[in-house]
């Protein structure tokens, strides 16, 4: 199986979307998402209560921790009733 080269992290462009590596510049946006109760009901993690929670999340992601959030498949299963 081939692997996506992630060093440096690739930036992918589509007509409506840019996927790029998360940075500390994203901390306010991450906090807005992670502190929203409507969003977090699908993530299965506690809501962020302070901006430092989002700073710590980004730091863990940058270190390459893989257990920070559920996989897309898990999210789809939670969001789409069967």
N, C-alpha and C positions, 0 to 999 in steps of 0.2 A: 504494500500500500504506500502511495506517495504521501509525503508530508508537506504542508504549507511552510514555506520559509518565513520565519517570524523574527529574524535578527538581521537587519532592522525590521521592525514590524511593518507590514505592507499597508499602504493606503489604497483602498478600493473605491472607485468612483462609478456611480451609475447616473442616469439622467436626473434622479431626484434625491440621491443619497450619497453621502461620503462615509465610509467605514474606516476608522483610523484608531490608532492606539489611544487609550485613555491617558490623560495627563492630569496633573494637579490643577490645571486651568479649568477642568471640568467639575471641580468640587461642588460648586453651587448648583449645577444642573443635577449632579448625582444626589445631592442632598434633597433637592425638590422631589425627585423620583422616590428615593428611599425613605422619605418622611411621609409620603402619601399613603394613607391607610388603604385606599382603594387599590393601589398598585401592590402593596406589600401582602395583601391577602393571597396573591398568587405566587409570591416568592417563598413564603414559608420561613422567613427570618424576621426578627424584631425590626420595627420601624427605627430609622435613625432619629435620635432625639436632639442631637447637637451636630454642628458642622464637622466637629472632630471625628464623628462616626464615619462620615464620608471620606475624610482625609485618610483614616485608617483603612477603609475598604480599598481605596485607590492604591495605597501603599502595598496592601496584600496582593492585589492584582498585579502590580508592577514586579513583585517578587516571584510571581508565577504560581501562587497558591491556586489550586484547582477546586477547592471545596468551598469557595466563597459563595457561589450561587448555584441553583439547580440548572441542569441542562435544559436546552430548548425543548427537548422531548418531554421532560417533566412539566415544564410550563404549559405546553400544549395540552397535556393530559388534564391539568388542573383547570385550564381556561375553557376547554371544550367539553361540555357535558356529554356523556355517552348514554 
